[in-house]
Amino acid sequence: MLIDTYGRVATDLRVSLTDRCNLRCTYCMPEAGLQWLAKPDLLSDDEIVRLIGIAVTRLGITEVRFTGGEPLLRPGIVGIVERVAALEPRPQMSLTTNGIGLKRTAAALKAAGLDRVNVSLDTLRPDVFKTLTRRDRHQDVIAGLEAARDAGLTPVKVNSVLMPGLNDDEAPDLLAWAVEHDYELRFIEQMPLDAQHGWKREGMVTAGDILASLRTRFALTEEGVDERGSAPAERWLVDGGPHRVGVIASVTRPFCAACDRTRLTADGQIRNCLFATEETDLRTALRSDAPDEEIARIWRLAMWGKKAGSGLDDPSFLQPARPMSSIGG
C-alpha cells in the first residue's frame, strides 16, 4: 500500500512514457530550446513494465494512466499496454494524448487492452489551434478522436485549457460540440507548469469563469460528492443529462485532500505530487539489480513524505523545475 502521513492511499499511477511531444503548446513548453532526456536515461519497455508490475502486485495500484510528453511517440507503447493488461490483478488502463497519433493506433491499443483515452483539444478553430500549439494539426486531432470512439476507447474524454484572449470565449461551443459527438468534456485551469515560467494567477481563466460562460447556454446540475470520489474533476449534468461536463480547478478549488495519485517519470523518478519540487530515484535501484521488495520500500517511503497540499495557495510557491512535458499529467 502507498499511504502518506495524512492517511491518503495512492491507487492511481501516472506513467510518463516520454518527455517528447509533437506539439508545442504555449502553456506547456517553449517553441524551441528544451533539452530532451538522453536515451540512456529513459526507462526501457521492460523497466516500465517491471515497475508497473511492482506497483500493481505489491503496492495496491488499481489504475494506470500512460502520459508523456506525447505517449504515442513511444515506439513500444502497444506492447507495454499488452503486457500490463496481463498483470494479475489487471489494472484499469487509460491514456492521455494530444490525439495526433490515434487514427493509426486506436484499434491496436484497444486490442492490446487499453480501456479509454483522454485527448487534449483546446479549440474548435484551426487557426487558434495553430497559435496555441504552434503546429497545424487540428484535423489530425479530430480524426484521432473519431478513431478512439470507433475503436471503443470510451468514454472518450476531451481536456481543454482556456487561455485569455485566445480561446476563452469557446467554452459553450466546445460543450455543444462534445455533446453532439458523445465526448465527455473537461475544462482544466491553466497550471504553473510551463517551461518558460510565464504563468500568472491573475491572468488565468478560472473555474468560476468557465461555469459562468457555460451557463449562458446550458443548464448545469452539479453531481454529488459521492459521485466524484477522488476524481480531480467536479462534474455537472448538462441540461439534465445524460451528458456531463467536468472542471478540474487545481488552482482555485484544490482537491489535495482526496488525491490518490503517484507519478513515475520517463527517467524513473517518483513524484508524489504534480507540483513537487523533489523526486525519488527508482531507476538507480532498478539498474542495480535491487529486488522488487526493495524498490517497493523506496516507493512507499517516497509516498509517505507527501505534503498536505500542492502549495499553490502559498505566496512562496516554487514552480517545479521540470515542465509539464517531462512530468506527465
C-alpha positions in Angstrom: 0.0 0.0 0.0 1.1 3.5 -0.8 -0.1 5.6 2.1 1.1 9.1 3.3 1.1 10.7 6.8 -2.3 12.2 6.1 -4.0 8.9 5.5 -4.3 9.2 1.8 -3.8 6.0 -0.2 -2.4 6.1 -3.8 -4.2 3.7 -6.1 -3.8 5.7 -9.4 -0.3 5.6 -11.1 0.5 8.1 -13.9 3.4 6.8 -16.1 5.2 9.2 -18.4 6.5 7.2 -21.4 8.5 10.0 -22.9 9.2 13.7 -22.4 9.0 14.4 -26.2 5.9 15.9 -27.9 4.9 16.7 -31.5 3.1 19.9 -30.4 4.5 23.0 -28.6 1.5 24.2 -26.6 2.2 27.6 -25.1 1.1 26.6 -21.6 3.4 23.6 -21.6 6.7 24.2 -23.4 8.6 26.9 -25.3 8.6 26.8 -29.1 12.2 25.6 -29.1 15.2 25.0 -26.9 14.0 22.3 -24.5 16.7 19.8 -23.5 15.2 16.4 -24.1 16.2 13.4 -21.9 19.1 11.4 -23.2 18.0 7.9 -24.4 20.1 6.1 -21.8 18.3 8.0 -19.1 14.9 6.8 -20.3 13.4 3.7 -18.8 13.3 0.7 -21.2 10.0 -1.0 -22.0 11.0 -3.9 -19.7 11.8 -1.5 -16.9 8.5 0.3 -17.2 6.5 -2.9 -17.2 8.5 -4.2 -14.2 7.8 -1.0 -12.2 4.2 -1.1 -13.0 4.1 -4.7 -12.0 5.6 -3.9 -8.6 3.0 -1.1 -8.2 0.1 -3.3 -9.1 1.1 -6.5 -7.3 2.8 -5.1 -4.2 1.6 -1.5 -3.7 -2.1 -1.6 -4.4 -2.3 0.3 -7.6 -5.5 -0.3 -9.5 -5.4 2.3 -12.3 -2.6 3.1 -14.7 -2.6 6.2 -16.9 0.0 6.5 -19.6 1.1 10.1 -20.3 4.0 12.0 -21.8 5.1 14.3 -23.3 3.1 12.6 -26.0 2.9 8.9 -25.1 2.0 7.8 -28.7 5.6 8.8 -29.7 6.8 5.8 -27.6 7.5 3.1 -30.2 6.7 0.2 -27.8 3.5 1.6 -26.4 1.2 -1.1 -27.7 3.5 -3.8 -26.3 3.6 -2.1 -23.0 -0.2 -1.9 -22.8 -0.5 -5.6 -23.7 2.0 -6.7 -21.0 0.4 -4.5 -18.3 -3.0 -5.9 -19.3 -1.7 -9.4 -18.5 -0.8 -8.5 -14.9 -2.8 -10.1 -12.0 -4.8 -8.3 -10.8 -5.3 -6.4 -14.1 -5.3 -2.6 -13.6 -7.6 -0.3 -15.4 -5.6 1.5 -18.2 -6.1 4.8 -19.8 -4.0 7.2 -22.0 -3.7 11.0 -22.1 -2.7 12.1 -25.6 -2.8 15.0 -27.9 -4.7 12.7 -30.3 -2.4 13.2 -33.3 -1.4 9.5 -33.5 -4.7 8.0 -32.5 -6.0 7.4 -36.0 -3.3 4.9 -36.7 -3.1 3.4 -33.2 -6.5 3.4 -31.6 -7.6 -0.1 -32.8 -4.3 -1.7 -31.8 -4.3 -0.1 -28.4 -7.9 -1.3 -27.7 -6.9 -4.8 -28.8 -3.9 -4.7 -26.5 -6.1 -3.9 -23.5 -6.3 -0.1 -23.2 -9.7 0.9 -21.7 -10.1 4.5 -22.6 -8.4 7.8 -23.6 -8.2 11.4 -22.7 -7.5 13.7 -25.6 -6.3 17.3 -25.3 -8.1 19.8 -27.6 -8.4 23.4 -26.6 -10.3 24.9 -29.5 -12.6 24.1 -32.4 -10.9 26.8 -34.6 -7.9 25.5 -36.7 -6.2 29.0 -36.7 -6.4 29.2 -32.9 -5.2 25.6 -32.6 -2.1 26.6 -34.6 -1.5 29.6 -32.4 -1.8 27.6 -29.2 0.2 24.6 -30.3 2.5 26.2 -32.9 1.6 23.3 -35.2 -1.1 23.0 -37.9 -2.5 19.6 -36.8 -6.1 20.4 -35.8 -7.7 18.0 -38.2 -5.4 15.2 -37.1 -6.7 15.5 -33.6 -10.3 15.5 -34.8 -9.6 12.3 -36.8 -7.9 10.8 -33.7 -10.9 11.4 -31.5 -13.2 9.8 -34.0 -10.9 6.8 -34.3 -10.8 6.4 -30.5 -14.6 6.5 -30.3 -15.0 4.0 -33.1 -12.4 1.6 -31.5 -14.4 1.6 -28.3 -11.9 3.5 -26.1 -14.8 5.0 -24.2 -15.8 7.2 -22.6 -13.6 9.5 -24.8 -12.7 12.4 -22.6 -11.6 15.8 -24.1 -9.4 18.0 -22.0 -9.5 21.7 -22.7 -7.4 24.6 -21.3 -8.8 28.1 -21.9 -6.4 30.9 -22.4 -7.2 34.6 -22.1 -7.5 36.4 -25.4 -7.2 33.2 -27.4 -10.0 30.7 -26.7 -11.6 31.9 -23.5 -14.9 32.5 -25.5 -15.2 28.9 -26.7 -16.5 27.1 -23.6 -20.1 26.9 -24.8 -19.2 25.9 -28.3 -16.8 23.2 -27.1 -19.5 21.7 -24.9 -22.1 21.8 -27.6 -19.6 20.0 -29.9 -18.7 17.4 -27.3 -22.4 16.6 -26.6 -23.0 16.2 -30.4 -20.1 13.8 -30.8 -20.7 11.9 -27.5 -17.4 13.0 -25.9 -17.1 13.9 -22.2 -15.6 17.4 -22.0 -13.4 18.5 -19.1 -12.0 22.0 -18.7 -8.7 22.3 -16.8 -7.5 25.5 -15.2 -4.1 26.5 -16.5 -1.5 25.4 -14.0 2.0 26.8 -13.3 3.9 24.0 -15.2 5.1 25.9 -18.3 8.8 25.6 -19.1 9.2 29.3 -19.6 7.6 30.0 -16.1 5.3 32.7 -17.6 2.1 31.6 -15.6 0.4 34.3 -13.6 -2.6 33.6 -11.4 -4.2 36.9 -12.1 -4.3 36.1 -15.9 -5.8 32.7 -15.8 -9.4 31.6 -16.7 -10.9 30.2 -13.5 -13.4 27.5 -12.9 -15.9 30.2 -12.0 -15.3 32.0 -15.3 -15.8 28.7 -17.2 -19.0 27.8 -15.4 -20.5 31.3 -15.9 -19.8 31.1 -19.6 -21.3 27.6 -19.9 -24.5 28.7 -18.1 -25.2 31.3 -20.7 -26.3 28.4 -22.9 -26.8 25.3 -20.8 -28.5 24.3 -17.5 -25.9 22.6 -15.3 -26.8 20.3 -12.4 -23.9 19.5 -10.0 -23.2 15.9 -9.2 -22.9 15.0 -5.6 -19.6 14.4 -3.8 -20.3 10.7 -3.7 -20.2 10.6 -7.5 -16.9 12.4 -7.6 -14.9 10.3 -5.1 -11.2 11.0 -5.6 -11.6 12.2 -9.2 -10.0 15.6 -9.9 -12.9 16.9 -11.9 -16.1 18.3 -10.4 -18.9 17.3 -12.8 -22.2 18.7 -13.9 -25.1 17.1 -15.8 -25.8 19.1 -19.0 -29.4 20.1 -19.5 -30.5 17.2 -17.2 -28.2 14.6 -18.7 -27.1 12.1 -19.7 -24.1 14.2 -20.9 -21.7 15.6 -18.4 -19.1 18.3 -18.3 -16.2 18.5 -15.8 -14.0 21.2 -14.4 -10.6 20.5 -12.9 -9.9 23.5 -10.7 -6.4 22.6 -9.5 -5.6 26.3 -8.7 -8.9 27.8 -7.4 -10.5 24.7 -5.9 -7.7 22.3 -5.0 -8.6 18.7 -4.2 -5.4 17.6 -2.5 -7.2 16.1 0.5 -8.7 13.4 -1.8 -5.6 12.9 -4.0 -4.9 9.2 -4.8 -2.1 9.6 -7.4 1.5 8.7 -7.7 3.7 9.6 -10.7 6.5 7.8 -12.5 8.6 10.0 -14.9 10.1 8.7 -18.1 13.5 8.6 -16.5 12.4 6.6 -13.5 11.7 9.2 -10.8 8.8 9.1 -8.4 6.8 12.3 -7.9 4.3 12.2 -5.1 2.6 15.4 -6.3 2.4 17.1 -9.7 3.8 20.2 -8.1 6.5 18.5 -6.1 10.0 20.1 -6.1 11.7 16.9 -5.1 11.7 13.4 -6.7 12.8 9.9 -5.6 15.0 7.9 -7.8 13.8 4.3 -8.7 16.0 3.9 -11.8 19.2 3.5 -9.9 17.8 0.8 -7.7 16.3 -0.9 -10.8 19.6 -0.9 -12.7 21.5 -2.1 -9.6 19.5 -5.3 -9.6 17.6 -4.4 -6.4 14.8 -6.9 -5.7 11.2 -5.9 -6.1 10.6 -5.6 -2.4 13.5 -3.0 -2.1 12.0 -1.0 -4.9 8.6 -1.2 -3.3 10.2 0.0 0.0 11.7 3.1 -1.7 8.4 3.8 -3.4 6.5 3.6 -0.1 8.9 5.9 1.6 8.6 8.4 -1.3 4.8 8.5 -0.8 5.0 8.6 3.0 6.6 12.1 2.7 3.8 13.6 0.5 2.8 17.1 1.6 -0.7 18.0 2.6 -1.2 20.2 -0.5 0.3 21.4 -3.7 1.3 24.8 -2.2 -0.4 26.8 -4.9 -2.1 28.9 -2.3 1.2 29.8 -0.7 2.8 33.1 -1.8 6.2 31.4 -1.6 5.1 28.7 -4.1 8.0 27.4 -6.1 7.2 26.1 -9.6 8.7 22.7 -10.4 11.9 22.8 -12.3 10.6 20.3 -14.8 8.0 21.4 -17.4 4.7 19.5 -17.8 6.1 17.7 -20.8 8.6 15.8 -18.6 6.4 15.3 -15.5 3.4 13.6 -17.1 -0.1 14.9 -16.3 
